[in-house]
Amino acid sequence: MTAHARVLYAWKLRGKARAQYTSRSQFDGFHRELLASQDDIERALTLHPDDPTPLVAEIWRALGLGSPHSDMHAQITARAPHHLDARHAWFENPRAGPCTTVAPVAVGS
């Protein structure tokens, strides 16, 4: 939970504006929190290896740092093919992995 919250906080610090309208202090805080979240994510994965939530946080962290993260798609899908936050990350960030291989969500009959 701490890992995911820290990554969300980093994105909040950055703001929603395009990069050209984002201040240096916003970027500094953004990168500081994303870098600091790595230990939280690793700890969460160690304590709860079947929980996909830390991997979703890692997608957003990697996106913010410009790091590769395409391998996380298969890992998350194996743990929870219908994970809503993972779907959101994939739709928002096509580089996060192909959302077409995520199992479809069943809609009530």
C-alpha positions as CSV (number, residue, x, y, z in Angstrom):
1,M,0.0,0.0,0.0
2,T,2.8,2.4,0.8
3,A,4.5,1.8,-2.5
4,H,1.3,2.5,-4.5
5,A,0.5,5.6,-2.4
6,R,4.0,7.0,-2.8
7,V,3.9,6.6,-6.6
8,L,0.5,8.3,-6.7
9,Y,1.8,11.1,-4.6
10,A,4.7,11.5,-7.0
11,W,2.3,11.9,-9.9
12,K,0.3,14.4,-7.8
13,L,3.4,16.5,-7.2
14,R,4.1,16.5,-10.9
15,G,0.7,17.7,-11.8
16,K,-1.4,17.1,-15.0
17,A,0.1,19.9,-17.1
18,R,2.3,19.1,-20.1
19,A,6.1,19.1,-19.4
20,Q,6.6,22.6,-20.8
21,Y,4.2,23.9,-18.1
22,T,5.6,21.9,-15.2
23,S,8.0,23.7,-12.9
24,R,11.5,22.4,-12.0
25,S,10.4,22.0,-8.4
26,Q,7.5,19.9,-9.5
27,F,9.8,17.7,-11.5
28,D,12.3,17.5,-8.7
29,G,9.6,16.3,-6.2
30,F,8.2,13.9,-8.8
31,H,11.5,12.2,-9.5
32,R,12.5,12.2,-5.8
33,E,9.4,10.3,-4.8
34,L,9.5,7.9,-7.8
35,L,13.1,7.0,-7.0
36,A,12.3,6.6,-3.3
37,S,9.4,4.3,-4.1
38,Q,11.6,1.6,-5.5
39,D,12.4,0.2,-2.1
40,D,8.7,0.2,-1.1
41,I,7.8,-1.6,-4.3
42,E,10.5,-4.2,-3.8
43,R,9.5,-4.7,-0.1
44,A,5.8,-5.1,-1.1
45,L,6.7,-7.7,-3.7
46,T,8.8,-9.6,-1.2
47,L,6.1,-9.6,1.4
48,H,3.2,-10.3,-1.0
49,P,4.5,-12.0,-4.1
50,D,1.1,-12.9,-5.5
51,D,-0.3,-9.3,-5.2
52,P,-0.3,-7.5,-8.5
53,T,-0.6,-4.0,-6.9
54,P,3.1,-3.4,-6.4
55,L,3.7,-4.2,-10.1
56,V,1.0,-1.7,-11.1
57,A,2.8,0.9,-9.0
58,E,6.0,-0.1,-10.8
59,I,4.4,0.5,-14.2
60,W,3.6,4.1,-13.2
61,R,7.0,4.5,-11.6
62,A,8.8,3.2,-14.7
63,L,6.7,5.4,-16.9
64,G,7.6,8.5,-14.9
65,L,11.3,7.7,-15.0
66,G,11.4,6.6,-18.6
67,S,12.4,3.1,-17.7
68,P,11.4,-0.1,-19.5
69,H,8.3,-1.9,-18.0
70,S,6.8,-4.0,-20.7
71,D,7.6,-7.3,-18.9
72,M,5.2,-6.4,-16.1
73,H,2.2,-7.1,-18.3
74,A,2.6,-10.9,-18.2
75,Q,3.4,-10.9,-14.5
76,I,0.3,-8.9,-13.6
77,T,-1.9,-10.9,-15.9
78,A,-0.7,-14.1,-14.3
79,R,-1.6,-12.8,-10.8
80,A,-4.8,-11.0,-11.6
81,P,-6.1,-10.9,-15.2
82,H,-9.0,-8.6,-14.3
83,H,-7.0,-6.1,-12.1
84,L,-8.7,-2.7,-12.7
85,D,-5.7,-0.5,-11.9
86,A,-3.6,-2.6,-14.3
87,R,-6.1,-2.1,-17.0
88,H,-6.1,1.6,-16.4
89,A,-2.3,1.7,-16.6
90,W,-2.3,-0.2,-19.9
91,F,-5.0,2.0,-21.5
92,E,-3.3,5.2,-20.3
93,N,0.2,4.0,-21.2
94,P,0.4,1.8,-24.3
95,R,4.1,1.2,-23.6
96,A,3.0,-0.6,-20.4
97,G,2.1,-3.7,-22.4
98,P,-0.6,-4.9,-24.7
99,C,-3.9,-4.7,-23.0
100,T,-5.4,-6.9,-25.7
101,T,-4.2,-10.0,-23.9
102,V,-5.9,-9.2,-20.6
103,A,-8.8,-11.5,-20.0
104,P,-12.1,-9.8,-20.7
105,V,-14.2,-8.6,-17.8
106,A,-17.4,-10.5,-17.5
107,V,-20.4,-8.2,-17.6
108,G,-23.6,-9.1,-15.7
109,S,-26.2,-11.0,-17.6
